[in-house]
Amino acid sequence: MSLHDTMVKHGHTMFRFRSYLPLLIIPPLLIAMKESLWVEQMIGDGIEDAWVFLCFLLSLFGLYVRAITVGHVPGGTSGRNTQSQRAHHLNTTGMYSIVRNPLYLGNFIIILGVLLSIKVWWLVLLGSLVFFIYMERIILAEEKFLADNYGQPYMDWRAKTPAIWPNFALWQKPELPFSAKTVMKREYPGFIAIGAAFFITEFITDVFFEKEKLSEWIIDDIAWPIMLFVILSIGLTLRYLKKKTNFLKVEGR
């Protein structure tokens, strides 16, 4: 078996477990949290809080990249399925006209925001390296699937469109109008994940490593519990609407 075929095979396996593979970063993340304490002491609480907030906004921007991608695509594409490759339509307009993998770009920006919030350089480097190694294999598996199903039209689009870094000069207007309901239906898990990630990292760093009393932390960092409550309320409401009603249903999406 050639190296390329081996990487494609690994990609299919990683595709099925892609929701869980990021959990491998947890051990080094915990080590980095402990190491970040001296950085916080050096820069002060005010600057540290501002930095974490900017990182939070960066992760939300990653979710925005996903949203403007998902909001213009038809049903059966650009989903969160993990059991098998699926693409009922070849997306080549909108975000897909400037980059072949806009959702993975959005994912990277989301993860980068979380990693940067820890303020430890080697964690950012390690997390980025791991992300691109396993995403490379998943992308190879997806590209083989698309090439087998769409042939020359896919090959022509792939030849001119960058894999990860956008080329804005290639922009083409999306075929479908933006659907906010589609975004709410598909992207609420990512919204919840961002809120939970920042809350948990701040909580563990301050309470477990910095030894701040829980009562004091809740008072000093009340913004994070409030933020998590708001995000969970919105996310769980959207989940209910998706699972129990037709409110978020859009024909063809």
C-alpha positions in Angstrom: 0.0 0.0 0.0 1.4 3.4 -1.0 2.0 6.1 1.6 -0.9 8.2 0.1 -3.3 5.2 0.4 -2.2 4.6 3.9 -2.9 8.2 4.9 -6.3 8.0 3.2 -7.0 4.8 5.2 -6.0 6.6 8.4 -8.1 9.5 7.3 -11.3 7.4 7.2 -10.6 6.1 10.7 -9.9 9.6 12.0 -13.1 10.8 10.3 -15.2 8.5 12.4 -13.5 9.6 15.6 -12.9 13.2 14.7 -15.3 14.4 17.5 -13.1 12.7 20.1 -9.6 13.1 18.8 -9.2 16.6 20.2 -9.6 15.1 23.7 -6.0 13.9 23.3 -4.8 17.5 23.9 -6.2 17.4 27.5 -3.1 16.1 29.3 -0.7 18.7 27.8 -3.5 21.3 28.3 -3.5 20.6 32.0 0.3 20.8 32.2 0.2 24.2 30.3 -2.5 25.5 32.7 -0.2 25.0 35.6 2.6 26.6 33.7 0.5 29.6 32.8 0.3 30.8 36.4 3.6 32.6 36.2 2.5 34.4 33.0 -0.6 35.7 34.8 1.5 36.9 37.7 3.8 38.7 35.4 1.3 40.5 33.2 -1.4 41.2 36.0 -5.0 40.3 36.2 -6.3 43.2 34.1 -4.2 42.4 31.0 -4.8 38.6 31.5 -8.6 39.1 31.6 -8.4 41.3 28.4 -6.3 38.7 26.7 -8.6 35.8 27.5 -11.6 37.9 26.3 -9.8 38.6 23.0 -9.1 34.9 22.6 -12.8 34.2 23.3 -13.7 36.6 20.5 -11.2 34.8 18.2 -13.0 31.5 18.9 -16.3 33.1 18.1 -14.9 34.4 14.9 -14.0 30.7 14.0 -17.7 29.9 14.7 -18.6 32.8 12.4 -16.5 31.3 9.6 -18.4 28.0 10.0 -21.7 29.9 10.1 -21.2 31.8 6.9 -20.2 28.5 5.3 -23.1 26.4 6.6 -25.7 29.1 6.1 -25.3 29.0 2.3 -25.1 25.2 1.6 -27.8 22.7 0.7 -28.8 19.8 2.9 -26.6 16.7 2.9 -23.3 18.7 2.8 -21.0 20.4 5.3 -22.5 18.5 8.2 -21.2 17.0 11.5 -21.7 13.4 10.5 -18.9 11.1 11.6 -20.0 7.6 10.5 -19.3 8.0 6.8 -18.4 10.5 4.1 -21.5 12.3 2.7 -21.9 14.9 0.0 -25.1 15.1 -1.9 -23.9 18.3 -3.7 -20.5 19.6 -4.7 -20.1 23.0 -3.0 -17.9 25.4 -5.0 -19.4 28.9 -4.3 -19.4 31.1 -1.3 -16.8 30.2 1.2 -16.0 27.1 -0.9 -14.9 29.3 -3.8 -12.0 30.7 -1.8 -11.0 27.7 0.3 -11.7 24.0 0.0 -12.1 23.3 3.7 -13.7 26.4 5.3 -15.3 24.3 8.1 -11.9 23.0 9.2 -10.5 26.5 8.9 -13.2 27.6 11.3 -12.4 24.7 13.6 -8.8 25.7 13.7 -9.5 29.3 14.6 -11.9 28.1 17.4 -9.2 25.8 18.8 -6.5 28.4 18.4 -8.5 30.9 20.5 -8.7 28.3 23.3 -5.1 27.4 23.1 -3.9 31.1 23.1 -6.0 31.8 26.1 -3.7 29.5 28.2 -0.8 31.8 27.3 1.8 29.0 26.9 3.6 29.1 23.6 4.5 25.4 23.3 0.8 24.4 23.8 -0.2 26.6 20.8 2.6 25.0 18.7 1.7 21.4 19.8 -2.0 21.9 19.3 -1.6 23.4 15.9 0.8 20.6 14.8 -1.6 17.9 16.0 -4.5 19.5 14.4 -2.9 19.8 11.0 -1.4 16.3 11.1 -4.8 14.6 11.7 -6.8 17.1 9.5 -4.4 16.4 6.6 -5.4 12.7 6.7 -9.1 13.4 7.0 -8.9 15.9 4.1 -7.1 13.3 1.9 -9.9 10.8 2.7 -12.6 13.4 1.9 -10.9 14.4 -1.4 -10.7 10.8 -2.6 -14.4 10.4 -1.9 -15.3 13.6 -3.7 -13.0 12.8 -6.7 -14.6 9.3 -7.0 -18.1 10.8 -6.9 -17.8 14.1 -8.9 -14.8 13.4 -11.2 -13.5 16.2 -13.4 -15.7 19.0 -12.0 -14.2 18.3 -8.6 -10.7 18.0 -10.0 -11.0 21.4 -11.8 -12.3 23.1 -8.6 -9.6 21.5 -6.4 -6.8 22.6 -8.9 -7.7 26.3 -8.5 -8.9 26.5 -4.8 -6.5 26.4 -1.9 -7.0 23.7 0.8 -6.8 25.7 4.0 -5.7 29.4 3.5 -8.3 31.4 1.6 -7.7 33.2 -1.6 -10.3 36.0 -1.5 -9.7 36.9 -5.1 -11.5 33.7 -6.1 -14.8 34.7 -4.4 -18.0 33.7 -6.1 -21.4 34.6 -4.8 -23.2 31.6 -3.1 -25.8 29.8 -5.0 -28.3 29.8 -2.1 -29.3 32.7 0.1 -28.1 32.7 3.7 -30.3 30.7 6.1 -30.0 31.7 9.8 -32.2 28.8 10.8 -29.8 26.3 9.1 -26.9 27.9 11.1 -28.8 27.7 14.4 -29.8 24.1 13.7 -26.3 22.9 12.8 -23.9 25.0 14.8 -25.4 25.2 18.3 -23.0 22.3 19.5 -20.0 24.4 18.5 -21.5 27.4 20.3 -21.9 25.3 23.5 -18.4 23.8 23.1 -16.8 27.3 23.0 -18.6 28.5 26.1 -17.8 25.3 28.0 -14.1 25.3 26.9 -13.4 28.8 28.2 -15.4 28.3 31.4 -13.6 25.1 32.2 -10.1 26.3 31.4 -10.6 29.5 33.5 -12.2 27.5 36.4 -9.5 24.8 36.5 -6.7 27.4 36.2 -8.0 29.7 39.0 -9.5 27.2 41.4 -7.4 24.1 41.1 -4.0 25.5 40.2 -4.1 29.0 41.5 -5.9 27.7 44.7 -8.5 30.5 44.6 -11.5 29.8 46.8 -14.6 28.9 44.8 -16.7 31.6 46.4 -14.1 34.2 45.6 -13.7 33.0 42.0 -17.5 33.2 41.4 -17.4 36.8 42.6 -14.2 37.9 40.8 -15.0 36.1 37.6 -18.8 36.2 37.6 -18.7 37.0 33.8 -17.7 33.4 33.0 -20.5 31.7 34.9 -23.0 34.2 33.4 -21.5 33.6 29.9 -21.8 29.8 30.3 -25.4 30.1 31.5 -26.4 32.3 28.6 -24.7 30.1 26.0 -26.2 26.9 27.5 -29.6 28.5 27.6 -29.4 29.5 23.9 -27.8 26.2 22.8 -30.2 23.9 24.7 -33.1 25.9 23.4 -31.9 25.5 19.8 -31.4 21.8 20.5 -34.9 21.4 21.7 -36.3 23.3 18.7 -34.3 21.1 16.3 -35.3 17.8 18.0 -38.9 18.5 19.0 -40.2 21.1 16.5 -40.1 22.1 12.9 -39.2 25.7 13.7 -35.6 25.4 12.4 -36.5 23.3 9.4 -35.7 24.8 6.0 -36.7 23.1 2.8 -33.7 21.7 1.0 -31.3 22.5 3.9 
